Amino acid sequence: MSPASLLAAATLAAGYLPERASSVAESVDQVFAFIFWVSLFFLVLIVGLTLLFVIRYRVRPGRVAAEPSPSHSTRLELLWTAIPLALVLAMFGWSTAVWLRMARHDPGPAPHRVQVTARKWSWWFDHPGGRGSNELHLVAGRSTELVLGAVDVVHSLYVPEFRLKQDAVPGRYTRMVFTPTRPGTYPVLCAEYCGTNHSRMGAAAVVHPDQASFDAWASQGGGGDLPLPALGEKLFAEKGCSACHSVDGSEGLGPTMKGLWGRVERMASGPPAQVDENYLRESIVTPGARLVAGFDDLMPPMPLEEREIQALIAYIQSLKEKP
Ligand code: CUA
C-alpha cells in the first residue's frame, strides 16, 4: 500500500467519508486525505503556537518591556513562503491529474449508457433497452457512461459514494464515465442550486450485482399495461410532480391535488376555471397558461405522451373520491 492510499484508508476508517462504490473513489479519497491532513496539521500547529505565545508572553506586573526584535529574517521568510507554495502546488497538480484521468476516461466499446435528464426538480434516467425511470440503474463492474442534459437551468448530478459530480447544462450534453464497484442503493443529489426545491431534488442509484439482475429489471413493463389511475400515480411520483403538488391537502409550491377535481378555481388573471380534463391537460402541457391565484409560474412543461396525460388526469380524478 502506498502512503497515499494508507492515508486515504485511515480517513475512510475515521468516518470522514462515505463508503466507496466506484472505480474513481480511491483516487479522489487520496487527494482529499492529503489536503485534509495537511490542513489539519497546520491548523493545530498555528493555533497551538498562537495560544502558547499569548499565554507565555502576556503582560504581567514587573515584566520589563519587550526588547526590539530584528525587522525581518530573509531565511525564515523564504522558508515560510517556499513550504506553503510547494504544498499548494502539490494539491493543484495531484487533483488536476486525477480530474483529467476521470474526464478523459474512455468508457470502452460497449458501455452501460444512460441518458440523464434533469429538470426542476427531479431526475429522469433512460436506460439501455429503453426503460425510463426516476431511479438510476447500473451494473457492478460494468463500464458506465452517463450522458447528462437539463431542460431548464443548470443542475448537478452528485453521488457521494461514487465520488462523482457533473453539471447538467441546458442546451448541451455533459458526460460522466466510471465503473460502479459495489452493489447497493446510493443517494443521488443535485449539487447546483436550482431554485426553491433544490434540496429535495434527489433520486436513488441502484447498482445491480450482475447484468442478469439489471436485465430482469429493465424488461419489466414501462407501464403500458397498467390501468390509467395506477399509471397516473406512478407517473406522478416518477415525473417529479409530487415535489410541488401534495395529494393529502398539505401546502406546496403548487396547488394540492386533493379534492382538486371538479372544483372552480380562482385564476391569477381572467375568469375562474373549473378543473376538468381540458383544464388539467392545459396545465400539464403549458403550465403557465392559466395559473391558480396565489401560485407562481414555476412548473416546467412536461413532454408526455397522450396516454400519460390521460393517466395523470385519471389519477387526479381518483383522488377526489378518496376520503
Ligand atoms: Cu437541481 Cu439543484
Boltz pocket constraint, residues with backbone or C-beta under 6 A from the ligand:
constraints:
  - pocket:
      binder: B
      contacts: [[A, 118], [A, 119], [A, 120], [A, 121], [A, 154], [A, 155], [A, 156], [A, 190], [A, 191], [A, 192], [A, 193], [A, 194], [A, 195], [A, 198], [A, 199], [A, 201]]
      max_distance: 6.0
